C-alpha cells in the first residue's frame, strides 16, 4: 500500500533516498534530544531520522499517512501523531524540553511553519528542512537583496540562517512545478532582543508593506515625531536595513513615543 498525495494538503512525496538522507543529516543534534518531523508522508525522511540518537515525533494531518507510518515504521524511538502543527503547542508533546524541527514541508503552509517555530523559539534551538526554493532563499536572504523581506528579518532576528542545497522537481511524486531548497536555522546564542519584540514585528511588517517607499513614508501610520523623521535611517528603504538596524530603528521609535507623550 502507498499513500496518495493530496493536493489540498500540498503533498509532494520525496522518493530520492540520497536526498532524504542528506536532509536527515542537516540536523547537528546539539543541545536537544527530541526532533519533530512535520509532514512525514510515507516516511522517506523518517527512516533516516530514527537511526539517530534522538527521540522522533512524526506529525501529520493526513490519516492515510499516519496509518502507513504505523504499519511500516514500528520503532521505540518514534512516536506518530495525527495533528496539525500550526494548532499544536510544543509543550503538549515535549513538556518544556527543547526540540528541533525538520521535514519536507507542505509548500502551502511552509511560511506559517517558520513563524510558528519563531513563536516557540524558547524551545526550538534548531530548524532544518525543505521548502519551495524561492521561500528558502527568502528566509536566508541578506539586506540589499530583492528577496529580502519580512520573513528574512524576523527569522534572522533570532536564528542564523543558511541555505544548504537545491532539490530538483523530478525526485518527488507528483513533481512540483518549481525547485526546492533545503536550509538550516540555528538559534542565536543571545536571542533575547534589546527592543520591544511586538514593536519590531510591527515596524518590519509595516515597512515592507510598501517596500519601494522610504521608511519616512511607509512608517507614517506609526505617528513618529518630525524630529525623529530627520534621522538619516528614515531616508532608506526597508530592504536596505540589516536586522541590527531594524532593532536600532525599533529602539528609536520606542524612545520617541515615550518622549512625545511626556
VENWO-V296035 format. One record per residue. RES is the residue in three letters. PHI is phi in whole degrees, -180 to 180 (NA if undefined). PSI is psi in radians with two decimals (* if undefined). D_FIRST is the distance of its C-alpha to the first C-alpha in whole Angstrom. Layout:
res->[RES/RES]
phi->[PHI/PHI]
psi->[PSI/PSI]
d_first->[D_FIRST/D_FIRST]
//
This chain:
res->[UNK/UNK/UNK/UNK/UNK/UNK/UNK/UNK/UNK/UNK/UNK/UNK/UNK/UNK/UNK/UNK/UNK/UNK/UNK/UNK/UNK/UNK/UNK/UNK/UNK/UNK/UNK/UNK/UNK/UNK/UNK/UNK/UNK/UNK/UNK/UNK/UNK/UNK/UNK/UNK/UNK/UNK/UNK/UNK/UNK/UNK/UNK/UNK/UNK/UNK/UNK/UNK/UNK/UNK/UNK/UNK/UNK/UNK/UNK/UNK/UNK/UNK/UNK/UNK/UNK/UNK/UNK/UNK/UNK/UNK/UNK/UNK/UNK/UNK/UNK/UNK/UNK/UNK/UNK/UNK/UNK/UNK/UNK/UNK/UNK/UNK/UNK/UNK/UNK/UNK/UNK/UNK/UNK/UNK/UNK/UNK/UNK/UNK/UNK/UNK/UNK/UNK/UNK/UNK/UNK/UNK/UNK/UNK/UNK/UNK/UNK/UNK/UNK/UNK/UNK/UNK/UNK/UNK/UNK/UNK/UNK/UNK/UNK/UNK/UNK/UNK/UNK/UNK/UNK/UNK/UNK/UNK/UNK/UNK/UNK/UNK/UNK/UNK/UNK/UNK/UNK/UNK/UNK/UNK/UNK/UNK/UNK/UNK/UNK/UNK/UNK/UNK/UNK/UNK/UNK/UNK/UNK/UNK/UNK/UNK/UNK/UNK/UNK/UNK/UNK/UNK/UNK/UNK/UNK/UNK/UNK/UNK/UNK/UNK/UNK/UNK/UNK/UNK/UNK/UNK/UNK/UNK/UNK/UNK/UNK/UNK/UNK/UNK/UNK/UNK/UNK/UNK/UNK/UNK/UNK/UNK/UNK/UNK/UNK/UNK/UNK/UNK/UNK/UNK/UNK/UNK/UNK/UNK/UNK/UNK/UNK/UNK/UNK/UNK/UNK/UNK/UNK/UNK/UNK/UNK/UNK/UNK/UNK/UNK/UNK/UNK/UNK/UNK/UNK/UNK/UNK/UNK/UNK/UNK/UNK/UNK/UNK/UNK/UNK/UNK/UNK/UNK/UNK/UNK/UNK/UNK/UNK/UNK/UNK/UNK/UNK/UNK/UNK/UNK/UNK/UNK/UNK/UNK/UNK/UNK/UNK/UNK]
phi->[NA/-127/-98/-82/-69/-106/-61/-67/-98/66/-83/-136/-82/-71/-120/-96/-63/-63/-69/-59/-66/-63/-66/-59/-81/-74/-74/-84/62/-103/84/-160/-129/-122/-131/-105/-99/-101/70/-68/60/-101/80/-63/-84/-52/-63/-87/-73/-71/-80/-89/-79/-140/-90/-108/-115/-101/-119/-142/-86/-89/-63/-66/-64/-59/-60/-62/-64/-61/-70/-104/-129/-70/-155/-69/-86/-118/-113/-111/-124/-92/-162/-103/-56/-67/-106/-101/-126/-52/-68/-63/-98/-111/62/-105/-78/-72/-148/-93/-114/-147/156/-102/-74/-60/-56/-72/-126/-62/-66/-65/-62/-64/-63/-67/-65/-63/-59/-97/-59/-59/-106/-115/-76/-150/-148/-134/152/-111/-127/-57/-53/-66/-72/-60/-66/-65/-61/-94/-65/-103/-56/91/-96/-69/-89/-68/-161/-54/-62/-63/-66/-72/-71/-76/-66/-115/-130/-86/-108/-136/-83/-98/-162/-102/-125/-80/-62/-65/-92/-116/-129/-73/-69/-71/-86/-133/-71/-114/-138/-107/-132/-135/-115/-118/-62/-66/-59/-112/-107/-83/-82/-84/-153/-71/-62/-62/-68/-58/-58/-67/-62/-65/-65/-66/-61/-78/-63/-129/-68/-81/-88/-73/-63/-58/-88/-73/-100/-52/-66/-88/52/-84/-66/-61/-62/-67/-63/-75/-59/-60/-61/-75/-85/-96/-93/-56/-72/-86/-92/-75/-59/-61/-70/-65/-66/-63/-61/-62/-62/-64/-68/-66/-64/-61/-63/-66/-71/-70/-82/-86]
psi->[2.42/2.93/2.36/2.28/2.29/2.15/-0.72/-0.31/0.05/0.55/2.27/1.90/2.21/2.32/0.06/1.97/-0.67/-0.73/-0.68/-0.75/-0.70/-0.70/-0.75/-0.62/-0.03/-0.32/2.31/-0.35/0.45/2.18/0.25/2.76/0.20/2.46/2.31/2.06/2.17/2.25/0.95/-0.35/-2.05/0.31/0.32/-0.61/-0.67/-0.74/-0.46/-0.44/-0.65/-0.19/-0.19/2.75/0.93/2.85/2.26/2.33/2.08/2.13/2.22/2.62/-0.34/1.94/-0.50/-0.73/-0.74/-0.83/-0.75/-0.79/-0.75/-0.73/-0.60/-0.28/1.04/2.02/2.33/-0.31/-0.05/2.21/2.31/2.19/2.28/1.79/2.87/2.00/-0.66/-0.37/0.00/2.94/2.23/-0.50/-0.43/-0.59/-0.80/0.13/-2.31/0.31/2.59/2.66/2.57/2.69/2.40/2.98/2.96/1.58/2.45/2.20/-0.63/-0.26/0.21/-0.68/-0.69/-0.59/-0.74/-0.80/-0.63/-0.68/-0.69/-0.71/-0.66/0.39/-0.45/-0.49/-0.13/1.57/-0.29/2.59/2.13/2.85/-3.07/2.31/2.99/2.39/-0.77/-0.56/-0.75/-0.72/-0.66/-0.71/-0.65/-0.07/2.60/2.87/2.61/-0.17/2.44/-0.29/-0.12/2.26/-2.71/-0.85/-0.70/-0.89/-0.83/-0.54/-0.82/-0.16/-0.53/-0.39/2.59/2.17/2.35/2.18/2.16/-0.96/2.83/2.53/2.25/2.71/-0.49/-0.21/0.15/2.74/2.04/2.71/2.32/2.97/-0.05/2.86/2.76/2.82/2.46/2.35/2.95/2.32/2.20/2.18/2.40/2.61/-0.74/1.66/0.19/2.11/2.50/0.62/3.01/1.97/-0.74/-0.68/-0.70/-0.84/-0.71/-0.78/-0.80/-0.84/-0.75/-0.75/-0.82/-0.23/-0.48/1.20/-0.30/-0.31/2.79/2.80/-0.47/-0.67/-0.73/-0.40/0.29/-0.68/-0.18/0.10/0.95/2.47/2.67/-0.59/-0.81/-0.60/-0.29/-0.28/2.37/-0.41/-0.50/-0.19/-0.06/2.82/2.72/-0.64/-0.11/-0.23/2.33/2.97/-0.76/-0.66/-0.60/-0.66/-0.76/-0.73/-0.74/-0.72/-0.75/-0.72/-0.66/-0.78/-0.72/-0.74/-0.70/-0.82/-0.50/-0.61/-0.27/*]
d_first->[0/4/7/10/13/16/19/21/20/20/17/17/14/16/15/18/19/22/23/20/23/26/25/24/28/29/30/33/33/36/38/34/32/29/27/25/22/21/18/16/13/10/13/15/18/17/17/21/22/21/24/27/29/28/27/23/22/19/20/18/19/15/14/10/11/13/10/8/11/13/10/10/14/16/19/23/24/21/21/18/20/19/22/24/26/28/29/29/32/31/34/31/29/31/35/37/36/35/31/30/28/25/22/21/23/22/25/26/27/27/31/31/29/32/35/33/33/37/37/36/38/40/36/35/36/34/31/29/26/25/27/28/30/33/33/32/36/37/36/38/41/45/48/49/46/45/41/43/43/42/39/40/43/42/39/42/44/42/40/40/38/37/35/33/31/30/26/26/24/22/20/18/15/17/20/23/26/28/28/27/29/29/31/33/35/37/39/43/45/47/45/48/49/53/53/52/48/48/51/49/46/48/50/47/46/49/50/47/47/50/49/52/54/56/56/59/58/54/55/58/56/57/60/61/65/67/68/65/64/66/64/63/59/59/60/57/54/51/49/52/52/50/48/51/53/51/52/56/56/54/57/60/58/58/62/63/62/64/67/67/67/69]
//
